[in-house]
C-alpha cells in the first residue's frame, strides 16, 4: 500500500471506525434502555397483579361482611342477639298453650344468668346468657310434652334448651285415661338463650 492509497483510505476508515463505535454505543444504550423498560414493566405488572388480588380480597370481604350483617340482623330480629325478651317468651308459651289447652300450665321465669355447658366457651367480647324457666304442667298424655316444645319452637325464633324434665302419672295404671283432666304431671326446666355481643 503506498502513501496515496492511505490518504484516500484514511478518511473512510476513520468514518467506518467511528460508525462502528457509535453503533456499538447505541446498541449498548438501547440494550440498557430495554432492560430498564423491562424491569419497569415487570414491576408495574407485579403491582397490577397485587392490586387486582387486593381488589378481589376486598370484594370477598365485602361479600362476607354483607352475609354476616344479614345473619346478625336476623338474629337480632329474632331476639337471640340483644337484651332478653321475657314478655315475648311468656306470650309464646301462652299462645302455644291456647292451641294445646293443657289442663295445667304454670311457669316461673328466673333471673338471667351465664349460659354454661361442658366444653362450651364463648368468644371474647360475647356474653351468652340464659334465663331459666320452670314449667309445671298437667298433661293428657306424653305427646303433649313434645307438642308444647314443638309449638314453642314454631311460634318464636328465640333459642331455648331443655335442661330437665320429669314425668309422673297422677293416678294408678288400672284407671283408664281421662280426656277431661290431666293424667300426667310434668316439671321441666328450660333455658331461653340470649347473646349480648356488645
ABEGO torsion letter per residue (X at the ends): XBAAAAAAAAAAAAAAAAAAAAAAAAAAAAAAAAAAAAAAAAAAAAAAAAAAAAAAAAAAAAAAAAAAAAAAAAAAAAGABEBBBAAAAAAAAAAAAAAAGBABBBBBBBBBBBBBBBGBBBBBGBBBBBBBBBBBBBBABAAAAAAAAAAAAAABABBBBBABBBBBBABBAABBBBAABBABBBBBBBBBBBBBAX
